[in-house]
Amino acid sequence: MLNLQKTVNTTFNELNNYVLRIKNELSATAAATCIIHHDRIVNEWYSGVHNNSTGSRLVNEESQFHVASIRKTYLGLAISLALYERKICSIDNVVADYLDDVDTEVLGNTTIRHLLTHTHGLGDLHHRLFLPGTDWKYNNVGVNLLIKIIQKLYHMPLSQLLEERVFSPMGFSQTGWRKEPNEKLVWLNEQYNDNQGDEANLFVSIKELAYWGYLHLKRGAIQGKQILPREVFEQATTIISPPDLEQPLPRNGFFWFVQDEPRALTELGDELPYGSFQSLGVTGCACLVIPEYKTVAVRMYNQIGSNPAGYDYLEDIKTFGNLVSKCVEDL
């Protein structure tokens, strides 16, 4: 497995203290951070236990967190691979070209681009909220359609495709869709039907999520080995949102939120440079990549339930990104 050298640096104490404060505010029991900068791990920090039960396991480098919506970036990479390998001709192809069991009247001219950027306008598979490409709404309808497309194109589940093409070549052993709890999983007491990649049950350790971001930072070139073609990563992290969206709305790559200019509704802090990209999960986990600084920043939580009164998740995640930027600039 990829194992970058580690250099302890107190510069990130402010960031770790902030993550600890938010952990307590969210009533989470577990938190962790990992920062890669110029091909070295410059910060690795853990706090708390897996859950509230007596004798719960301490959080450490073997703890695998439920990363929630960050899983979408794994699907995004699979779609980018399918595009590179010409299994998908264009992201502007309509979805109905790739799936037979869909209501074409409801889908209309919804394209793969719309699904990847949350601009499809589907409330569910039977009605829509707005015309494709005219607005932005975060939900899992497009995600589920793309998972079906991957299964059909590759004749295997998403989890198997990623295991064969990415996880195994990277030496990942602490990343995967998990159906049953075990002592190393920061389990959230949910039930899942399978581990095929079609549910939100992806668990990842802090380091392997950082290495996931690092894989994108390096455009697939890891220690002399090209894991997937460079173009696959460039596609996945380039803004592909319809250009006519209103200014405050986020801009996305293949599910990644990508920085072009400060926007009120994006997850990216105003101080992050152009080209930075990030993904956030409802559990509080986040993966931020800052190419200009050659930096990857990951945080982990095990948040359960609704946000507490007075907590603003957009303000929180933007503050996290801005603090990462500040700390890196102080190195």
Secondary structure, 3 states (H helix, E strand, C coil): CCCCCECCCHHHHHHHHHHHHHHHHHCCCEEEEEEEECCEEEEEEEEEECCCCCCCCECCCCCEEECHHHHHHHHHHHHHHHHHCCCCCCCCCEHHHCCCCCCHHHHCCCEHHHHHCCCCCECCCCCECCCCCCCCCCCCHHHHHHHHHHHHHHCCCHHHHHHHHHHHHHCCCCEEECCCCCCCEECCCCCCCCCCCCCCCEEEEHHHHHHHHHHHHCCCEECCEECCCHHHHHHHCCCCCCCCCCCCCCCECCCCEECCCCCCCCCCCCCCCCCCEEEECCCCCEEEEEHHHCEEEEEEECCCCCCCCCCCHHHHHHHHHHHHHHHHHCC
